[in-house]
Amino acid sequence: MKSILHIITGLEDGGAEAVLYRLITNDSSCKHTVISLMGPGKYGPLLAQKGFTVYSLNMRKGHVTRTGLTFIWECLQNNKYDILQTWMYHADLVGGIIGRFAGITQIYWCIHNSTLVRGQTHWKTLMVTKLCAALSYVVPKKIISCAQRAIEANVSQGYAASKFCLVPNGYDLSLFKPDIFKRKTLREKWQIGDSAFLIGIVARFDPQKDILNLIKALGLVKKRGIDFHLMMVGVGMESSNEELRGWINSSEIEERVILLGQQDNIPEIMNGLDLLTLSSKYGEAFPNVLCEAMACGTPCIATNVGDVSVIISDYGWVVPPESPDLLANAIIQASDEWKDQLLWASKKEEARRHIEENFSIQTMVASYHKVWKVENN
């Protein structure tokens, strides 16, 4: 059994973190250990509950400590890991360098970011990516990315193109699946009738997600006389967020919005929605929420960032970023189709089938094994 050490920047509620969690909890062929450069976040305790060894170095964002670096060095020296897999730019840099000095030859990087925007991406992150680009020719054996757009974006920054391997994210389709009971439970809890058109967004409140784009679009949808409810889920999607409430009030949709904040019952939420939206303007690679929603039979509308068009394909709507008019038009079209029960039922089935055929967790684990050259029993 191969022994694999994963070093990741943090274990908060993010895309790469979720992929790491799904990967190792669905891989019984290898022994996995995790080091988080920062805190335990959301996934540290969840992994520990499942019996995985997780170390949190508690470094501040964008900073390294001598204690933390020493711990990684000693961990690599004192344990016989067959593979070192690092996740995200800072962990790629720190883990990659220490791993090479420790004599590890099987080093693999993982990159999930598709856009680096000067003025919006922190200057330290931009500096780290430049260093990683230079080191990509000599440190990692391979670089795994979940999205073709992410590969193209990072190659344009100077990364070694020959090192990249495309491994799309995979999902537990026994967890994310159509479930009438979950739909009923969510709607009864929030007193939303089954005949109401419920739109949702599951994302953290962050400039990357361009929540204002969605709020403006829904203001236009309201003016067109479309009845809807909006459920907002994620860190910062809370009534205490004065900036968010200001946007909602300005678009005059406050009576239609439910702010839930961070939630753990994502399969229930995805089943309860009629439509999931993602309004990001940059930085996405392979948004997990779209696949999770579609696996539950919930069609999606999203902006054309990262590999969104690959995920949604012909089974939803893809619009340009930062275009509230076009986003509003897509939502209105979705609302019109939703009113046709047979058409909408077919759309839901097609969305689920697309995810089943292309993005299962078993396919993703097998793809990582192929990159790592792990023999499956």
Helices and strands as residue ranges (DSSP letters): E 2-8, H 15-25, E 30-36, H 43-49, E 53-56, H 66-78, E 83-87, H 89-101, E 107-111, H 123-135, E 142-145, H 148-155, G 161-163, E 164-166, H 180-189, E 198-202, G 207-209, H 211-223, E 229-233, H 242-250, G 254-256, E 257-261, H 266-272, E 275-278, H 288-295, E 300-303, H 308-312, E 317-319, H 324-338, H 341-358, H 361-372
